[in-house]
Amino acid sequence: MKKLTLICGAACALFLAAACSSAPANSNATSNANAAKPAASPAATAAATPAPSPAANSNTAATTGAAQDFTLVNDTGVEIDKVFISPGDKDDWEEDILGKDTLPTGQSVEIKFHREETAAKWDLKIEDKQGNAIEWHDLDLLKISKLTLHYKDGKGTADVE
């Protein structure tokens, strides 16, 4: 009986620790979903499934400390449903880093890369709920710490810091 109590106590402690450390809803947790990337326009990636991803949001413990880490700010006036980041030399998109979360206008998310990541040039793609997309190419994430996205008069632009 003592062994059963000890096992139950340990299981409850682990469950409580996991529940306390889990991210609240809409906290930009990562999600993985592969999508084809047109060969003519390399783009972005995201993370949510267990598949490895070069980039993920800051809630992923295994993806800290890379030189490509940056803050993505949504100043588009539209809620961003998906964010993809992909190395500039790849022909397909990585995973959607927002997963089930979205990035409302006026909000930001910390994008963290795996420490082993070495690529400097990256492509970024954002999509709204209707599937409308905007892409940015050859972003040198070794020189960018903050990327603020704008949308005006049918054109997407970005400010870099």
HELIX and SHEET records of a PDB file:
HELIX    1   1 LYS A    2  SER A   21  1                                  20    
SHEET    1   A 5 ALA A  55  ASN A  57  0                                        
SHEET    2   A 5 SER A 108  PHE A 113 -1                                        
SHEET    3   A 5 PHE A  70  ASP A  75 -1                                        
SHEET    4   A 5 LYS A 146  LYS A 152  1                                        
SHEET    5   A 5 LYS A 155  VAL A 160 -1                                        
SHEET    1   B 3 LYS A  82  PRO A  87  0                                        
SHEET    2   B 3 LYS A 121  GLU A 127 -1                                        
SHEET    3   B 3 ALA A 133  ASP A 140 -1                                        
END                                                                             
